[in-house]
Amino acid sequence: MNEKTIVHIALFALLGAFALGGSASPARAAGVGGNFLTGELVVISEQARTFRLVGNDNRQFVAPAGVELDALDGKPVIVQLDAKGHVESIDPKHVEYKPITHGITTIYGELRVVDVTEHRFRIEGESGTYVAPDGIDVRPYAGKRVKIEIGDAGQVTDLHLAGVGEGEAAPARPEMVPGHSGAAPY
């Protein structure tokens, strides 16, 4: 089969679907016992048990007995229709959510210049060195407390002087000395 033949077959199949009153919507798929529609369920009337699916031409459907429409309102579902277009079943559609696993790491400390030409520096007490973003001269920060932010790729995305107390641990509470009142032991 050549490419032209494949295109003709696809075109005839599409035209046939329209001629038979079907839909070329990607949300409609043939299934055993009827058609399946997918989309977000929107309750129109709880009493009349009517609903619609977002992305399916605002067509109204009637839910079968036993289906709690209120629990499915606003959720993605799979609706199975019989040959006459009546709803046979409504099932929740599993949507896999992947958490965002990236972010920014913030480091505070005293900056020590390692190589001025390459804008390379280290933070006192940290292992390894860092490279400042383009256009940032590290020399004015030498010996000063800074805040650096490191992106997903391990590159410094921001470098600036740390504010007073920024990034420092809160002072420890004084311990109570046995036999003394609540006054601080100085």
N, C-alpha and C positions, 0 to 999 in steps of 0.2 A: 504494500500500500504506500502510495506516495503522499506527500504533504497536502496536495490539492484534494485528494480523495478524503483524507481525514477531516479537512475543513468542511467539505460538502456533507459528510455524515453528521458532523456536529451541528451544522446549520439546519439540516432536515430534522434532527432530533429536537432542536430548539423550537422550530416552527410547529412540529407535531405537538409539543407540549402546550403551546398557545392555542392550537386548533382544538385540542381536547379540553380546553378550559383550565388547564394546569397553570403553573407558575414557574418561571425560570428563576425565582428567588433562591439565593443560596441558603436561605433558612428553611427551605422545603426539601425533604428527601424522601425517596420511596422506602417503604418499610414493610415488614410482614404484617398483613392485616390492614394496611392503609398507609396514610401519609403521616409524617412527623413534622411538626412545626416547632421551632425554638424561638425564644425571645423572652423579654421581661414581661411578666404577667401584671396587668393593671386591672383591678376590680372596678367594674362599672356599677354593678348593683349586687350587693350581698344577698338581698331578698330574692331577686330574680335569678341569682347565681350566674350572672353574665360577667364576662371579662373580655379583654382584648390583649393582643401581644404586640409589644413595641416592634416596629419594623415589619409588620405583616398587614399593611394596607388598612389599618384601623377596623378590620373585620371583627364583629362581635361573635363570641362563642358562649355556649351554655355549658356550665360544668356539670358533670355527672353527680348523682347523689353520693354523699359520703366524702366528697373532697372539700377540705376546709380552705376556701379561697382566701380568707383573711390571712392565714399563715403563709400563703404564697405571694401575696400582694407585694410588688416591687422586686421580686426575685426572678432570676433566670430559670425557665422551666422548659420541659419537653412535653408537647401536647400530641397525643396520638389521635388521629381522626379515622373514622370508619369510611367505607366507600361512598357514603352519602354526605360526608363532611361533618358528621356529628362527633363530638368529643367522646372518646372512649376512656382516656386516662390522662392525668396530668401528673408529671413527676418532676421533682426538683432537678435542675441541671447542675452537675458538679462543675465548679469553676475553680481552677487551681490558681492560687495566689502565691506569687514568689516574693518573699520579703526583700526589701532593699538591703543589700549587705555592704554598702559602701558608706563612707563618711569621711570626716576630717579628724585627724589626731592633733591635739594641741599640746605643745611642750613649752614650758617656761624655764628660764635659767639664764645664767651669765654667758654671753657670747664670747668665744675665743676664735680669732681669725686664724685659719690654717693656711690659706693661699689667697692673696688679694687678687691676683690675676684671674683665677677661676671662680672667684666669689665663694670659695669654700670656707666653711666654719664648722665649729662644733659647739655644743652646749656643755658647760661645766657639769660633770657628773654623769653625762650620757656617753654611751659608746657610739662610735661611728661619727661620720661627718656629713654635712649637708651642703647643698649648693643653693645660694640665694636666687630668687627669680630674676630674670633679665631686667636690667636697669636699676637694680638695687646694689649700692656700694656697701659692703659690710664694715668698712673701716669706722664709720661714725658709731657703730653699735659695739665696738670692741670694749670688753670689760663692763658692759652694761647689761642690766636685766631685760630680756626680750621675751616676746611671745611669738612662737612660730607655729604655723599651721601646715600640716602635711596631708596631701590628698591621697587618693586611692593608689596612684602610681608610685607613691613614696617620694614625691618631689615636694619641695617647699612651695606652698602657694601664697603664703603671706608671712611677712617679717616686719615687726614693729616693736617699739619700746613697750614694755609691760607697764600698766598703770600701777599706782601705789597699792600694794597688797594683792594685786591681781595674780591669781594662780598660787598663792601661798596658803598653806594649811591654817586653819583657825587655831588661835592659841589654845593650849591645853588648859583645862579648868584646874585650878589649884586643888590639891588633895586635902581632904579634911584630916586634921591631926586629932587623934583620940584624946579625949579629955578637954577639948576646946569647944567653944561655942561656934556658931556659923561664921565667924570672922575668918578672913583669909590669913593663913600662917605666914607672916612676913618677919 
